[in-house]
Amino acid sequence: MSFLQRAHFESWSKSWFKTDSRLNPNRLPPVAIALVLVLGATLTGCNESQSRQGTRSDTSVAAATPTPAAIATKQLLLAESWSAYRQRFIQPDGRVIDWEADERTTSEGQAYAMLRAVFMDDPETFAQTLSWAEANLQRLDASGKRQDNLWSWKWGKDAAGNWGILDANFASDADIDAITALILAARRWNRPDYLQLARTKLRDLWTLSTVTASTSS
């Protein structure tokens, strides 16, 4: 994912979390809450200086509460931002393009687009980006059989001018983002198939990207 894409997503996501309360954390499964917390920490960071100020008074909290007009304005800006992002970076078939790196596609870019589609309640774009990644980023063995349910991290044009997978290794952070998006999408749009796919990917991610540390001396 390019710097421009990342900056666009991080700025947008911070605004969205402040204005959209339709995804109720109390209704999410524990694994979704854990993944969202990880994602939120990654995107927004920790404002330590603010936390040291202590609990604010009821008056200051009320003063900081945005008005309905302010919320509506932010929601309009988010919708316009999402529309611009789709037009610039997402092909009609669902491929997310990094224009700053030889028009390549990464698993991270696909996953970020899926997250944004969930946040903006855009099931069509979500399905397109997921479908493209599932069809084109599969990790295959020498016989062409799928190895697992994780995604190759880089797809693009090789030296011979052919388009396809350039690096079949998976990027665990991208797969975590995709899993998070699938869990949230399953809840938002009542899609148990998305939840099942998230579980399958999470199982493979756990198996292939974690190790058991020995406690014996």
JOCORFEN-V475287 format. One record per pair of residues at least 6 apart in sequence whose C-alpha atoms are under 6 Angstrom apart, sorted by the first residue. I is the first residue (numbers start at 1). J is the second residue. Records with the same first field share a line. If there is no record, write none. Layout:
I=J, J
This chain:
1=109
2=98
10=43
19=71
35=180
89=96, 97
90=96
94=128, 129, 132
95=132
96=105, 110
97=103, 104, 105
98=104, 105
104=155, 156
105=154, 155
106=153, 154
107=153, 174
108=174
111=177, 178
114=126, 181
115=181
117=126
118=185
137=151, 152
138=151
139=146, 147, 152, 168
140=146, 147
149=201
151=170
152=168, 169, 170
153=170, 171
154=166, 167
155=164, 165, 166
156=163, 164
157=163
179=198
182=194, 198
183=195
186=192, 194, 195
